[in-house]
Amino acid sequence: MKIGFTLSVVVVLLSCASIAYAADPNPLQDFCVALPDNKAGVFVNGKFCKDPNLVVAEDFLFQGLNIPGNTSNQLGSAVTAVNVNQLPGLNTLGVSLARLDFAPYGLNPPHTHPRATEAFFLLEGELYVGFVTSNPANANQRNKLFTKYLKAGDVFVFPQGLIHFQINVGKTNAVAFAGFGSQNPGVITIANAVFGSDPPINPDVLAKAFQVEKNIIDYLQAQFWPNN
């Protein structure tokens, strides 16, 4: 019963993503199965199409989303992405999805998806989630935070490009699924991008931006910032 319910929700999430004016352009053919990047001589906005005569059913299949991700890491969370890089048949279709696993008190840290809105469905557990608005037009106002405690069966939407997060506030594992309005929504993890870039951002820039001493920035830049 739970598996059937989960599959139904995933279908709904993908349907919502596809009718919500996805950021990706509409396809001009039935499908455009992606070729691996190493076979492409140039970069395009998307991926090159496989010859339709060579397309097989497996190009539209991803298996293993029923398998929990490994949460034995410093964040206590794992994201199993199913975008065009894992499922070539998604190319040009404007949708993708992901499974998210959380250990007790596990965190999916503040991040953004620059190319997609996210419809987030909690299957098991209890999460505290939220997003922050972009800079307000009025310089005297602050960025607004929207948060909610989610229980199993709840759906929450994270608007495209806005910083958001999820943390497990329960004592048991939590499982969620997310639908995106892009074949490749992208992820920018804020701490990783700011403190773990290669090469590093000049510490003087960050010290002034965060209004802290430079030695604090040096400490933060010396840490290991894992991508989730």
N, C-alpha and C positions, 0 to 999 in steps of 0.2 A: 504493500500500500504506500509506504513512504517513498519507494523508488519511483512508482508511477506518479505520485504527487510532485516529486522533485523534477521529473522530466517535463511534466506539464508546466511547472513554473518556469523552467529554462526556456521552453517554447514561447511562453508569454513574454518573458524578458526580451528575447530576440525579436519578437513581433513588435513590441513597444519601441525597441531601438530602431527598427526598420521604418516605422511610420512616423517617427519623431523628427523627420527631415534630417537624416544622418548627414554628417559633414562630408562624407565621401561622395564623389560624383556618381550619377546613375549610370549603370552599365548600358552599353549599346548592343549587347548580344546576350544570349541565354546564360552563358558563363564564361569565365576567363581564368582557368586554373593556372596558378602561379608557377613559374619556373624558378628553380633555385637561383639565388643571386650570383653564385659562382659561374653560371652559364650566361650571364648577361654582361655585355660589353660596356654598357652605359647605365646610368641611373635614370629612372623615370618616376613619376608620381604614382607609385604603385609597383606592380611587377609585370614582367612580360608574360604573355599568354602562352600556354601550352597548345600545341596543335590540337584542335577539337577532335580530330580523328584518332588521337592517341590518348584521350582522356578516358579514365576508368573510374568505376564506382569508388575505389579506394581514395581517389583524390578529394572526395567529399566526406570522408570518414575520419573521425578522431576517436580513439579508444583509450580508456583509462581515467575518465573524469570521476569515476566511482572510487578511485584509489586516493586515500588521504595523503596530503602533502606532508613533507618532513618538517615538523615544527621544532626540531632540536637545534635551535640557533639562538642567538642573543636577543632576537625580537620575539621569538615564540610564535611565529606565524609563517605561513607558506602560501604562495600564489601559484596556481597552475593555470597558465594562460592558454587559451585556444583562440589565437588570432591567425592571420594569414601566414605567419611564419611556421605555425604548427599544422595548419589545415589549409593547403593551397587552394581548395575549392572556394574559400571565402573571398578570394581576390575579386574586387569590384562590387561585392555584394553589400558592403556598408554595415556589416554587423560582425561581432565577435563576442566571446564570453570568457569567463574565468571561474575557477573554483578557489575559494579562500578557506584555509584551515587555521584555527587559532588554538593554541594550548591555553590552559588557564592563565589569565592575565597577559596573554599574547597581544602584540600590537602590530597593526599595519600602519606604519608611521605617516605623518603628514606628507602628502604627495598630490600631484595633479595629473590629469589626462588631457594633454593639450588638444587632442583631436576628437574627443567624444564625451557625451553625457553618459553617466553610469546609472543603471537601474540595479539596485542591490537588494537581494533576497536572502534573509536569514532562515536557514533550514533547521539548525539546532543551536541551542545555547542562548546566551544573552550578551549583547554588545552595546557599548556606548559609542555612538558615531556622530560625526558632525562635519560641517564645511564652513569656510569663511568667505565672505563676499570680497569682491575686488575693491580697490581703493575708492571711497565715495567722492563725488564731485565736490562736496563741501569739505574743505580742509580741516574744519573744526569737528568733523564727525569721525568715528572710528570704523574700521572694518567690522562688519556684524557677523557674529557666530551663531549658527543654527545647529542645535544638537538634539539627540533623542536617544533614549534607551530602547533598544530593539529586543523583542522576544521572538521565538520561533514562529514563522509565518508572516512576519512583518517585511514590508518593502520600503526602502528609502532611496531617494534620488539625489545624486551628486551632479550638479550642473557642470557642463563642459568647462574645463580649464581652471576651476576653482580648487583651492587647497582643501583637502579633506582627509579623514582618518577613521580608523575603527580600532577599538580595543575591547578585548574580552574581559568583562567585569564579573564573570561567573567562575565557579570552582570546577567546571567541567569543560571539555573541549567544545568548540563552536565551529560550525560549518556554514558557509554562505556561498551563494552563486551570484555572479554579476553579468549583466548584459550591457554591451557597449554599442553606440551608434557609429562605429567605424570598424573597418577590417583590421586596423592597426592603431588603437587609441593612443599608444605611447604612454610612458610613465616618467615623471620627474619627481624623484624623492628629494624633498627640500633639503634635509640635512646633508645627504650625499652630494647633491649638486653644489651646495654652498661651501661645505667643509672638506669634501672628498674629491674635488675636481682634479683633473690631470691635464696640464700642470696646475698647481694650487693657485687660488686667487690671492693676490697680494694681501698679506695680513693687515696692512694699514687700512686697506679698503674696508675689510670686514670689521676691524676694530672701531672705525668711525661709524660704519653703518649700524652696528649693534650697540654702540656707545659703551664699550667695555675695554679693559686693558688688553694690550697686544698679547701678553703672555697667555691669556685665556683663549684667544684665537689660535695661538701656537699649539696649545694643548688639544683643542678640538680638531685641528687639522692633522694632528699626529695619531688620531684614533682610526680604527678600522670601521669603515661605513659600508655595511653589506647592502647589496641591492636585493629587494624582496620580489 
